[in-house]
Every structure is written in structure tokens, then in C-alpha cells.
Amino acid sequence: TDSRPKVVDTEVVVIGAGQAGLSTAHHLARRGLTPGTGLVVLDGSPAPGGAWQHRWSTLTYGQVHGIHALPGMRLTDADPERPSSAVLGEYFAAYERRYDLRVRRPVRVHRVLDDQEGRLLVETDHGRWRARALVNATGTWESPFWPNVPGRTAFLGRQLHTADYRGPQEMRDARVVVVGGGTSAVQHLLEIAPLARSTTWVTRRPPVFRTTDFDPDEGRRAVALVDRRVRAGLPPRSVVSVTGLPMNDAVRRGRQDGTLDRHPMFDRITPWGVAWQDGRTVRADVVLWATGFRPAVRHLAPLGLREPGGGISMDGTRAVRDPRVHLVGYGPSASTIGANRAGRAAAREIDALLAGELPPSE
Ligand code: FAD
């Protein structure tokens, strides 16, 4: 006999209850799917808030930039001094209540399979669901990227990734090397430098500080580039990382006092620090990798969505290799505004799919 939990049938499963998952669930519910029965939202995190709940508490709401509200409910009067994890956690919780989205958590999806009878089978640590369509909205937080640098395993100090960072306190009196050219690296450096014995900033490419306001055309071009990549089946690049580093007073001070003096990427890690080919070395107690994230899509592997180029080929939010599968918050929609729009588009297409209309052919 089959000792596995019985399979619960539903119309649509949404995996992930961050901005992307909630936005899509909202639009699906508006189109008539009933949360809890016809629409099942599964989230592996313990509380509402998507990845925000896991981010370090010194990342205040005032520091995160350009967060777009979830569809239908504004986030008003939030205190910019409070941690973004708290502000967005409360906001997402209120949103889920208001629209009665019935998110099941913590439920971790291990894998999604084709049941060979036209349905998708979603296997989790808390049961199995069988659905006619799937929305994957698992973000990137759970897939931190660690570059492969020679000597990494020989380092005697501590190595951590932005995903493990809990704040500057744990860096007190340490010699810290921060790797990465994005906003997270800059924020880490600015708050670690006053407490640490020393900080060293290392990036592959020279960082670009944005001295003018963010140019929406530039943003659109960045999204279009990522869109072309995923249509071609290549791994997406981050759309939020191409906007340049925002300039503010703290950054200006950091550039003046040397905290934001950047060194080119080192060539190897030694047991005691990092080393460049020209013989230069920097001793370190901690290497903090602020080197970004990749889409958290391993559980989709059994569906065979990947192209030889390494990415999942997409047409809008729809996976080209399986039109029942939509990826929201992936590639060009991996920003809060992109996730909102993609959620609406995915809901519209899934509605058509459930009504028996075939997706437009390529
Ligand atoms: P997430 O918020 O990551 O939600 C995904 C959810 O899926 C999580 O709850 C996770 O637990 C769950 N999940 C993952 N895998 C599984 C699984 N196998 N089974 C079940 N559940 C699973 N964007 C902006 O627009 N403005 C900003 O200011 C901004 N600041 C940022 C700052 C930092 C430090 C970082 C890292 C990113 C920032 N971003 C910002 C990007 C922003 O986080 C994303 O655009 C957006 O919030 C991601 O939403 P999401 O719903 O796709 O993913």
C-alpha cells in the first residue's frame, strides 16, 4: 500500500507567498478561484513577509528603495526607522487577512512532477497536492550564490553570505573583507566599518554610483535585456542590480573616509585572508560574500524546464516547455513592481488555461 499522504486535488497551486506569490494569488482569487480549495498557496517560511522576514534587522524600511505596494492595498505611515522585516511582515500579514488568501505555512515544496495524466503533482513536507496549473514564486533568497574562488575551503576564519548576515555586531573588532558590487555590499560596509578593526571592499567590476535620479528608461532597458535572456533560455540576470548604486549622505561619507574604496577581485583565499596575483595580501577574520542570489527553482527540476543554455525559457510568465507552469518574480519580473505586473498577467493566462483555451503558440 502507498504510505505517502493522500493527494489533495485543486485547480492552482502557488508556491511562495512573497510579493510575487501574493500578487498572483490576489489576481487569481479575483478571477473566481477560492483560496483554500481551488487555490492553494504554500510557503516555506514560518511567517508572512516572504524573504523580507529573513533580512537583517538593521536593514530599515527607510533603506529599502522603491518598494511597490501589493495590488489593492497601500502600505501607509510606515516608520522608516523600523526594520523592513517587521514593517513588511506586518503589511503582508494584513494583506493575507484582508483578502483571505489562506496561505499554508510552513510548507516546503520538495519537488513538482508531471503525473502523466495532465496534472502537476506538488510534493511537500506537509502533504501532496495535484493541480491543473502551477505558479512558482519562490524568489531567490533561498539560493545564495557563492563564487568559486580557489582556496575558499582552506580559510580559517568565518565565511558568510548576505543571506546569513544578522547585523554588524557580530563583526566587532574583526578584519572583514566584503565581496560584491551591489547595494547589499555597500550597506554591509557602511554599518560594519565603525565597529570592525578593518574593512576591505572587493568587487569584480568597478562600482557605478548613480549621481542622478533613477532613470526609468534605463530600468526599462534592463528589464528588456533580462526578458530577452529568459526568452532565449539563458539564466536571468538580476534586474534590481543594474540600476547603479544609489548615492546618499552615508555613501558620500563612506567614499570620503575610504570605507568605500574598492579593490579588484582577489585571486585566491589563503588560510589567513585573501591574495592577489601581484603578491598583495589582506588578512581577514571574516569574508562576507554579498555576491547575490539565483532563482530558487531546484524543486522544478523533475519537470525538465531547463534549456541547454542553463535557464528556463519563458514567454512572459509562462514556461515554454510546460504552459501549465508560470514563473512570477523570475527574470524580468524579479522586482516588486515586476512581480505585481507578472502576477496579474499569470492569473489572466491561467484563467484562460483552466477555461480550456490554449496559450498562444510561439
Ligand atoms: P520572496 O520575497 O523571496 O518570497 C519567496 C517565498 O517563497 C519565501 O517566503 C520563501 O520562503 C518561499 N519559498 C522558496 N522556496 C520554497 C519552496 N521550495 N517551498 C515553499 N516555499 C518556498 N526590490 C525592490 O523592488 N525594492 C527594494 O528596495 C528591494 N530591496 C531588496 C533588498 C535586499 C537585501 C534584497 C536581497 C532584495 C531586494 N529587492 C528589492 C528585491 C526584492 O526582494 C524582490 O523583488 C521581491 O521582494 C521578491 O519577491 P518574491 O515574491 O519573488 O520572493
Residues whose N, C-alpha, C, O or C-beta is under 5 A from the ligand:
A	BS01	FAD	I15 G16 A17 G18 Q19 A20 G21 L42 D43 G44 S45 G49 G50 A51 W52 V64 H65 G66 I67 V107 R108 V109 A137 T138 G139 T140 W141 E142 A296 H299 V328 G329 A334 S335 T336 I337
